[in-house]
Amino acid sequence: MTYKCCCASFTAPALDHFRQILGYLKEGDFHYDLMGEPRAIVKNPNANIGFCLSIEDVTSLTLSINEALTLFEAFHILYE
């Protein structure tokens, strides 16, 4: 089953780790064909669910994660 949206909760270190994983993806990792578009599957081997991502998804997610981690750091500098 394919979903068009999802929610995931990460701690800041886990989110940074996820960003690193996205950064390690190579063109050859996008070898799953989902409705005619190449996708990569990012999944923890101990989980039943994963992320099915296009190259564009990875770019957008990486930018969003960078922003989130910057805001997280700024919050801690300002309020702690």
C-alpha positions in Angstrom: 0.0 0.0 0.0 1.3 3.5 -0.9 0.5 6.6 1.2 0.9 10.1 -0.1 1.8 11.6 3.3 3.1 10.4 6.6 4.2 11.7 10.0 7.3 10.7 11.8 8.8 11.7 15.1 12.5 12.0 15.6 14.8 13.2 18.4 17.3 15.8 17.2 20.2 13.2 17.1 18.0 10.7 15.3 16.9 13.4 12.8 20.6 14.2 12.1 21.3 10.5 11.6 18.4 10.3 9.1 19.8 13.3 7.2 23.2 11.5 7.0 21.5 8.4 5.7 19.8 10.5 3.0 23.1 12.1 2.1 24.6 8.6 1.5 22.0 7.6 -1.1 23.5 7.2 -4.6 21.8 7.1 -7.9 21.9 3.3 -7.9 19.8 3.2 -4.7 16.8 4.5 -6.7 16.1 1.3 -8.4 12.6 0.6 -7.3 10.0 1.5 -9.9 6.9 2.9 -8.4 4.4 4.0 -10.9 7.1 4.7 -13.5 9.3 6.8 -11.2 12.6 5.6 -9.6 12.5 5.4 -5.8 14.8 4.4 -3.0 13.5 2.7 0.1 15.0 3.8 3.4 14.0 1.4 6.2 15.3 0.3 9.5 15.9 -3.5 9.3 14.0 -3.9 12.6 10.9 -2.0 11.5 8.0 -3.0 9.3 7.6 0.5 7.7 10.0 2.6 5.8 10.2 5.6 3.5 9.8 5.3 -0.3 11.6 8.4 -1.7 12.2 9.9 -5.1 15.4 11.9 -5.7 13.3 15.1 -5.4 11.8 13.8 -2.0 15.4 13.4 -0.7 16.4 16.9 -1.7 13.3 18.4 -0.1 13.6 16.3 3.0 17.3 17.2 3.4 16.5 20.9 3.2 13.6 20.6 5.7 15.8 18.6 8.1 18.5 21.3 7.9 16.0 24.0 8.7 14.5 21.9 11.6 17.9 21.3 13.2 18.9 24.9 12.8 15.7 26.0 14.5 16.2 23.4 17.2 19.7 24.7 17.9 18.5 28.3 17.9 15.7 27.6 20.3 18.2 26.0 22.7 20.6 29.0 22.4 17.8 31.5 23.0 15.8 29.8 25.7 18.2 27.6 27.7 
